[in-house]
Amino acid sequence: MHEISICEGILQLIEEQAVEQNYKTVETIWLEIGPLAGVELEALRFGFDVVTKGSLAENAKLEIVETTGEAWCMPCQKSVMVAKQFDACPLCGSYQLQITGGNELRIKEMEVN
């Protein structure tokens, strides 16, 4: 389950920012995650609770903002929506797609004290 290591990385960033910006606790953290990021959301929620025990983010509320998957279809020369990695173009059926969005996983915002 690589979601645990993702949560460890998130906690490390939170702790680094706490030192830089002088805050003591995290109340809420918003993560922006795309459908092509390869992250199981329920496993991430579970991992976040486990990893943050005893930390400044122990009681933090985890909010997940889901983005859409987007790709550029080379034959159509159009931007299309995709739900999964390696999906075919919904317009022409081609697999010649270049992912342009939906593979992100980033901290969007934090509410801190």
N, C-alpha and C positions, 0 to 999 in steps of 0.2 A: 504494500500500500504506500505509494509515493506521496500521498496526501499528507502523511505525517511529516515528511521532510519539507514539504511546501509550508506547512504550519510552523515548523521550526524556523524556516527562513523568514516568514512573516513576523514571528516573535522577535527574532534578531533585529529586524528593521525597526520594529516598535521600540525596542530597548535602546537602540542607537539614537533614535529621534528623541526619546525621553531625556537622554543626557544632553543632547544639543539644544532642545527646546524647553527643558526644565519642567516637565510634567510628571505627575506621580501615578496616575491611573488612566486607563483607557475605558471609556464608557461604551462606545460603539465604534465598530470598524466596518467600513463598506468596502467590499472587494468587487471588482469588475471582472467577470469571467465569461469568456466566450464558449460556445458549444464545441469549438474545435481545439480547445486548450487541453483536452484529454484529462479532465479532472472530474472525479465522481463527487458531486456536491454533498451528498449525505456523509460520505467518508471524510470530506474536508471539514464538515461541521463537527463530526465526532472527534477528529484529530485536533481541531482547534481547542475544544474543551479539554482534551487530555494534555496537550502541550502547554496550555496557558495556566494550568494549576500552579498556584504559588507564585505567579508572576504579577506584574502590574496590569496585565490584561485578563486576570483570572475571571472576573465577573463581566467581562465585556460582551456586549451583544454583537453577534456576527450577522451582518446584512450582506446578502449577495445580490448584485445587480447583474443580471444576465444580458449579454449583448447578442447580436445576431451574427450568423456566419455569412460571409460574403466572399465572392470570387469573381475574377475576370475571366470570361469565356473567350478563348482565342478565336475559335471559328465564328461565333456570334458577334464578337467585338462589343459585348455588353457586360455590365455588372449584374450578377445574379445572386440570389440568396441560396445558401446551402445549409443543410442541417447537420451533416456529418462529413468528416474527412473522406475523400475519395468518392463523394457523390457525383453523379453525372449532372450535366447542365440541365436544368428543368425546361429550357427552351428548345435545345437541339439534340440533347442526349450525349453530347461529346464529353469525354473525360479530360480534355485539354483545358483544365482550369488552374488558374493561379490564385491562391488564397490571398485576399486583401484585408480581411477582417474576421474577427470571431475567434482568434487563437490567443487572445490576450488573457493575462491573469495579473492584475495589479491592484494595489491599494489605491482606492479612489479617494477616500476621505476617512478621517478619524475624529471622534469627539473625545476630548481629553480633559483632565483636571490636573 
